[in-house]
Amino acid sequence: MKSFPMFLRTTGRRVVIVGGGEQATQKARLILKTDAEIVLAAPLLDPELDGLVRQGRATHLAGAVLPETFQGSALTFVATGCAGADMALHALAKASGAVVNVVVRPDLCDAITPSIVDRDPVVVAIGTEGTAPVLGRAIKTQIETSLPPRIGGLAALAGRLRDSVARNLPQNGRRAFWSWVFNGEPARLHRQGAEEDAARVIKDAIEMRRVPDGAGVGHIALVGAGPGARDLLTLRAVERLQEADVIFYDRLVDEEVLELARRDAERVFVGKEVGPHLRPDRCRGAQGPQGRAIEVG
């Protein structure tokens, strides 16, 4: 990767958009999805941007653009539509320490806007590092059609109940509990539109101070890596890798296969040359309470 994907917090922060035409309008539409304060810096604004100012959703700076215009901003877009002006404004913004995106100039961008699938608060961002935005939009379309439309509501409910779960459930059972919420009965009810029933089922489980039956039972899975390429793994194999707490793997497993696992899963190299395992002690006692162990080979 040449760019590291990360979400910027916008609450209580400014996003500066320099320009008043169509390019600036496109960026304003994107930032309107957030709670950022939008600052429009341009002598004149097109009718859509002017409407945002009249509605109190944006602030208009009609005078000269100065270094202090950019200070303290979470992000700055330069979108005047003039290549020379964009380069000059880019230099000015950089001198002020701003994180800058110059429209249609990836070589001048500190940050590149991704294609976004919005199920607030669930957000999926797809980026191609500025090389193929059309491909990014095509991937967005695929995800839009596969992601449940109500999943954001379930995530928001989980956020409201997170403190209650922390108070009532032991730490070693919480991940299993949330797995049940997003993959079990609550998720099924929520997808069907029975949001109140889903909330009741979750709250009943919290009140009983236990992980629902079967949700926290540990198990061991054996996953065959096959020829070694990660795109040849079955969907079930990928699911097991993403659920596992501990992963045992041998020298034949490609590093790209392990990239499919949870980042916080413990990885144990067991060798598997001719003769005994490299770590027979770990293989005997790896599975802890409510844990999931997986051997890939």
C-alpha positions in Angstrom: 0.0 0.0 0.0 1.1 3.5 -0.8 -1.7 5.0 1.3 -2.9 3.9 4.8 -6.7 3.9 5.1 -8.0 5.7 8.1 -11.2 7.5 9.2 -10.8 11.2 10.2 -12.9 12.4 13.1 -15.0 15.4 12.1 -16.9 16.3 15.2 -16.1 19.9 16.2 -13.7 20.4 13.3 -13.6 22.4 10.1 -13.3 21.1 6.5 -12.2 23.9 4.1 -13.3 23.7 0.5 -11.6 26.2 -1.8 -13.6 26.9 -4.9 -17.2 27.8 -5.7 -18.0 25.7 -8.8 -19.1 22.1 -9.6 -15.9 20.5 -8.3 -16.3 22.2 -5.0 -20.0 21.3 -4.9 -19.2 17.6 -5.4 -16.8 17.7 -2.4 -19.4 19.6 -0.3 -22.0 16.9 -1.0 -19.5 14.3 0.3 -18.7 16.3 3.5 -22.4 16.9 4.2 -22.6 13.3 5.2 -20.5 14.2 8.3 -21.0 16.6 11.2 -18.0 18.8 10.2 -18.2 22.6 9.9 -17.9 23.3 6.2 -16.0 26.5 5.2 -16.3 27.5 1.5 -13.6 29.8 0.4 -14.3 31.5 -3.0 -15.4 34.9 -4.4 -18.6 33.5 -5.8 -20.6 30.3 -5.1 -22.8 28.3 -7.4 -26.5 28.2 -6.4 -26.2 24.8 -4.6 -23.3 26.0 -2.4 -25.0 29.3 -1.8 -28.0 27.4 -0.6 -25.9 25.6 1.9 -24.7 28.9 3.3 -28.3 30.3 3.5 -29.3 27.1 5.4 -26.5 27.6 7.9 -24.8 24.3 6.9 -21.7 26.1 5.6 -19.7 29.3 6.1 -18.7 31.5 3.2 -15.3 33.3 3.0 -15.5 35.6 0.0 -12.2 37.5 0.6 -8.6 36.5 -0.1 -7.5 33.0 0.9 -4.8 33.4 3.7 -2.6 30.9 5.5 -4.9 31.1 8.6 -7.8 30.0 6.4 -6.4 26.4 6.6 -5.1 26.4 10.2 -6.8 23.8 12.5 -8.8 22.2 9.6 -9.3 18.5 9.6 -9.1 18.4 5.8 -8.8 20.9 2.9 -10.1 20.4 -0.6 -8.7 22.6 -3.4 -11.2 22.6 -6.2 -11.1 25.9 -8.2 -11.1 24.2 -11.6 -8.0 26.2 -12.6 -4.7 24.2 -12.6 -2.5 27.2 -11.8 -4.7 28.4 -9.0 -4.9 24.9 -7.6 -1.2 24.5 -7.4 -0.7 27.9 -5.7 -3.4 27.2 -3.2 -2.0 23.7 -2.5 1.4 25.3 -1.6 -0.3 27.8 0.6 -2.3 25.1 2.4 0.7 22.9 2.9 2.7 25.8 4.3 -0.1 26.1 6.9 0.2 22.4 7.9 -3.1 21.3 6.3 -4.0 17.9 5.0 -4.8 18.6 1.4 -6.8 17.0 -1.4 -6.4 18.7 -4.8 -9.2 17.5 -7.1 -8.1 15.4 -10.1 -4.5 15.8 -9.0 -3.5 12.7 -7.1 0.1 13.7 -7.2 -0.8 16.7 -5.0 -3.0 14.8 -2.5 -2.1 14.0 1.0 -5.5 12.3 1.3 -7.6 10.7 -1.4 -11.4 10.5 -1.1 -12.7 6.9 -1.4 -15.9 5.5 -2.8 -18.2 5.2 0.2 -21.0 2.8 1.2 -22.9 4.6 3.9 -24.9 2.6 6.5 -24.3 5.1 9.2 -22.6 4.4 11.6 -21.3 1.5 9.5 -19.2 3.0 6.7 -17.3 1.1 4.0 -14.6 3.0 2.1 -13.1 1.7 -1.1 -9.9 3.2 -2.4 -7.6 2.6 -5.4 -5.0 5.2 -4.4 -6.2 7.4 -7.2 -5.4 5.0 -10.0 -8.8 3.7 -10.9 -11.8 5.6 -9.5 -14.2 3.9 -11.9 -13.2 0.5 -10.5 -13.7 1.9 -7.0 -17.3 2.8 -7.9 -17.9 -0.6 -9.4 -16.8 -2.3 -6.2 -19.0 0.1 -4.3 -22.0 -1.0 -6.3 -21.2 -4.7 -5.5 -21.0 -3.9 -1.8 -24.2 -1.8 -1.8 -26.2 -4.8 -3.2 -24.7 -7.3 -0.7 -24.7 -5.2 2.6 -28.0 -5.4 4.5 -29.8 -2.0 4.3 -30.6 -2.0 8.1 -27.2 -3.0 9.4 -26.4 0.6 10.5 -29.4 0.6 12.8 -28.2 -2.7 14.4 -24.7 -1.2 14.9 -26.2 2.0 16.4 -28.2 -0.2 18.9 -25.1 -2.1 19.8 -23.3 1.2 20.5 -26.0 2.3 22.9 -25.8 -1.0 24.7 -22.1 -1.4 24.8 -21.6 0.1 28.3 -24.4 -2.1 29.7 -22.7 -5.2 28.2 -19.4 -4.1 29.8 -21.0 -3.8 33.2 -22.9 -7.1 33.1 -20.9 -9.6 31.1 -17.3 -10.9 31.9 -14.7 -9.7 29.5 -13.9 -13.1 28.2 -17.5 -13.6 27.0 -18.1 -10.2 25.3 -16.7 -11.0 21.9 -18.8 -14.2 21.7 -21.8 -12.1 22.8 -21.3 -9.5 20.1 -20.8 -12.3 17.5 -24.2 -13.6 18.5 -25.7 -10.2 18.2 -24.4 -9.6 14.6 -24.7 -13.2 13.4 -27.5 -14.8 15.4 -31.1 -14.2 16.3 -30.8 -10.4 16.9 -29.4 -9.9 13.4 -32.0 -12.1 11.8 -34.8 -10.2 13.5 -33.3 -6.9 12.6 -32.9 -7.8 8.9 -36.6 -8.7 8.9 -37.6 -5.3 10.2 -38.4 -6.4 13.7 -36.1 -3.9 15.3 -37.9 -3.8 18.6 -37.9 -7.6 18.9 -34.1 -7.6 18.2 -33.5 -5.0 20.9 -35.6 -7.0 23.4 -33.7 -10.2 22.8 -30.4 -8.5 23.2 -31.5 -6.7 26.4 -32.9 -9.9 27.9 -29.5 -11.6 27.4 -27.7 -8.7 29.0 -30.2 -8.7 32.0 -29.6 -12.4 32.5 -25.8 -11.7 32.5 -24.9 -14.5 30.2 -23.9 -15.3 26.7 -26.8 -17.1 25.0 -26.5 -20.9 24.7 -24.0 -22.0 22.2 -22.7 -18.5 21.4 -19.6 -18.8 23.6 -18.7 -22.5 23.1 -15.1 -22.8 22.0 -14.1 -25.2 19.1 -11.2 -26.2 17.0 -11.4 -26.0 13.2 -9.0 -27.6 10.7 -8.7 -25.6 7.5 -6.9 -26.9 4.4 -5.0 -24.2 2.6 -5.1 -26.2 -0.6 -2.7 -25.0 -3.3 -1.8 -22.0 -1.2 -3.5 -19.1 -3.0 -5.9 -17.3 -0.7 -8.5 -16.8 -3.4 -8.9 -20.6 -3.6 -10.0 -20.8 0.0 -13.7 -21.6 0.7 -16.0 -19.0 2.2 -16.3 -21.1 5.3 -12.5 -21.3 5.6 -12.3 -17.5 5.5 -15.0 -17.2 8.2 -13.1 -19.6 10.5 -9.9 -17.6 10.0 -11.7 -14.4 10.9 -13.3 -15.9 14.0 -10.2 -17.6 15.5 -8.5 -16.5 18.7 -5.4 -18.7 18.0 -4.1 -19.9 14.6 -1.6 -22.7 14.2 0.1 -22.7 10.8 2.9 -24.5 9.1 5.6 -23.6 6.6 3.4 -24.4 3.6 0.8 -21.6 4.4 1.2 -18.5 2.3 1.4 -15.2 4.2 -1.5 -13.9 2.1 -3.7 -16.6 3.7 -2.8 -15.3 7.2 -3.7 -11.8 6.1 -7.4 -12.9 6.1 -7.3 -13.6 9.9 -8.2 -11.1 12.6 -5.3 -8.7 13.3 -5.5 -9.5 17.1 -5.5 -13.3 16.7 -2.5 -15.1 18.1 -0.4 -16.9 15.5 1.7 -19.9 16.3 4.1 -21.3 13.8 4.3 -25.1 14.2 6.8 -25.9 11.4 5.5 -29.3 10.3 8.8 -30.5 8.8 9.3 -34.3 8.7 9.0 -35.4 12.3 7.2 -33.7 15.3 5.6 -30.3 15.4 7.9 -27.4 16.2 5.6 -26.4 19.1 3.9 -29.5 20.5 3.4 -27.8 23.9 1.3 -25.1 22.4 -0.8 -27.6 20.4 -1.8 -29.4 23.5 -3.0 -26.4 25.5 -3.9 -23.6 23.2 -7.7 -23.4 23.6 -8.7 -21.2 26.6 -12.2 -20.5 28.0 -14.6 -19.7 25.2 -11.7 -19.6 22.7 -11.6 -20.7 19.1 -8.4 -22.4 17.8 -7.7 -23.1 14.2 -5.0 -25.1 12.4 -4.3 -24.1 8.9 -2.2 -26.5 6.7 
